[in-house]
Amino acid sequence: MSNTLTITIDGRPCTCEPGEYLYDVAERNGIHIPALCRSDAFEDHRACCRVCLVEVEERGRRKVVTSCVYPVERECAVYTNSEKIIEERAVTLALLAKRAPSSDVIADMAREAGAAAGGAAGFDRLVTLDDEKCILCGLCVQACDSLGTGAISTVNRGVDKKVSTPYDEPSEDCIGCLSCANVCPTGAIEYTQDATSRTIWNRTFELAFCERCGAPMGTKAAVSRAAQQTGIEEPHVCDACRKKELADEMMRTYRYV
């Protein structure tokens, strides 16, 4: 006997397994629910931004839930853009816009949600952090920890809480890999890069280049770290050239078969 459930999301029937999170069911069925703190790289990182609110109707009763951590246990009807959700999402985004007023991503989402007109009212008493883009979702810290570097962490408390290196000094553990910047949903982690180097977290790294095509492969520190973790020799060619070399070798082999 199948244990699958059928729920409706915005009137569309969707099948799922008991225990699946609503957000995942919706995304699998092509139904977009706005979110900021979700990343395909980390399945266990959820419910930080609270933007993915939806309304669930079960047994004649409705409630607002955070879709990325709400498991489907029974048949239900889900509304991703009901009047209540539109209002509450606007409030959430207005609060995030106060926290990170310099983030274009949040500003765009807030405008789409109508936060500028409805959600921002009454929030004048809240502290606005000038030039801030970070919403403290923690994705960057998790990305850094997953590499075993631990170069950044959440420091301070209250309105001074932020993500930084120890004592705001250049971290000896950072390898300049950009994993933190790549998962940041709001563009809060900035870096610069020129023809030979990359600067991030107040530290400048020398770039490594492919010996065949000359394309940058990352920082020398990141390439060295990856080689240590995998137990292989440091690569001197990029992935594209390595694949081409493999394809050429296979073609030469086939000619003599």
C-alpha angles and dihedrals in degrees: 000000000000118000094200120128130212117218131169122235113191087341095308117121112236128181121216144159120258109267096028114135117249093233092057093047091051094047091048089055095048096256111136120218114185115244139158108189098051119106129173087222093067122040093180098055110094148132099037103115098035091209094120094074117152135174118243125198116201125167092348096309128107129210137169115242138174101251098208092063101030111104119210108237102160142009112295145153118247126200118194097180107029119144091259093049093048089053096046094043089052090053092049092050092046089055091048089049089056090050095046109021094163096059111107089194093059092041091055093047091047092052092049090050093048092244093141091061102035114009100050095058112111095015096100091104092061120098115254115210108221117230091001123145101163122102094185094242090151097225093124093052091049091049091052093046091049088062091051093242103107092191095148135039143162111279137182127015141257117005089347093061112121146144114263148134118272109295088349088280126133106278120233088207095058115102098186093240095144092227089130094049093045094057096041106113096200104043092248097140109073129191139169129220134186133177095293110016147035127213123203133150090012093300129107121217130195114237125234118222134204110256091216107044101011095235117147113257096190132275119329088239092055093046090050092048092051091051091051093050094049095039094232133121116274109269120244096189130054125249093259093054092043090055090048091051090051092049091049091050091050091050091051090049094051091052090064097043 
